[in-house]
Structure formats: structure tokens, C-alpha cells
């Protein structure tokens, strides 16, 4: 397994790319330290964000 996530068109950081990191250890650390995440969707044509608990397997 690589130490870096592969950059794909749908995962490439567009805004502030000079601040982006694809380092697996750094990304896992951010996910592990966060208490909640936000899940976004569109309901009746309007954006909706739901704060929710999360965890990482692996």
C-alpha cells in the first residue's frame, strides 16, 4: 500500500491546492481526531447538511 492516496479527477483538491495533502497518515490522523463529520445532500432542491458521528475502519 502506498503512503499517498492516488489523485483522481474526483479527489483532486481544486481550491487551495498548494495546501492539499494526499498523505495517508495525515489524512487518517485528521479523521481519527475529528468528533463529527458533515453529510451533505439535496432535499427538495435545497442543500441540507447533517452533523453525524463517524469512524474509520482500517
Beta strands, then each sheet from edge to edge (+ up, - down):
strand 1: 37-43
strand 2: 46-52
sheet 1: 1+ 2-
end
